[in-house]
Amino acid sequence: MLEIKDVVAGYLPDVNVLQGVSIQVGKGELVCMIGPNGAGKSTVLRAISGILKPTQGSIVFDGENISGLRPDLVLKYGIAHVPQGHSAFPEMTVKENLLMGGYVLKSSAERNKRIDKVYEMFPLLAERQNEKAGNFSGGQQKILEMGRAMMLEPKMMLLDEPSLGLAPLTARQVFDTIKSLKEDMGMTVLMVEQNAKSGLAISDRAYVLELGIERLEGPAKTLLNDSRVAELYLGGTLSS
């Protein structure tokens, strides 16, 4: 479904964070990118979603070259990006946040239909639809953000550090939600995750990035126990 080939990109002229990254994601897969800070993981997601324009290489999604397209056009192709940190509107209710996710839908009947589908996927949001998002915990806000992304019924979801700053129990709930997106709803997911052990545990395949290039790739469970991953990532073991 997604093929990134030899992508070079950065934030300053002549300073490239990505040094020729190549990544593939198949339909229905949950793929995780891990690596040390500064490896370029979040930059890959920004290049896909159009926030950052690659200077070299190609990004092909569902057979179409989307390299360098504006974020709104990338979204129309069916790629939803849930960024790092909190992006829910705290003073708005859960329902209002979800409506913002479907702002491009012209039919109010269609918006309501999709909200009902999101409520079915995420019962927590249905139960607390009239509460302000600011009253939610960090993990609950992340679930709300994923629900908001589902309003446009994307073909693929990009998740940037979904467990960042969350307590272990809350992070586990978020990972369970991500796993459900893939297993129960058939969503294709490309996830960046600093918690390598938890991210790899729910993924099909994974890439290890270092200094803007993919160093290792393979089945997630295999990489979880690969000594090279532990050395690149932590200088120790991931399985302990």
Order of alpha helices (4+ residues) and beta strands (2+ residues): beta-beta-beta-alpha-beta-beta-alpha-beta-alpha-alpha-alpha-alpha-beta-alpha-beta-alpha-beta-beta-alpha-alpha
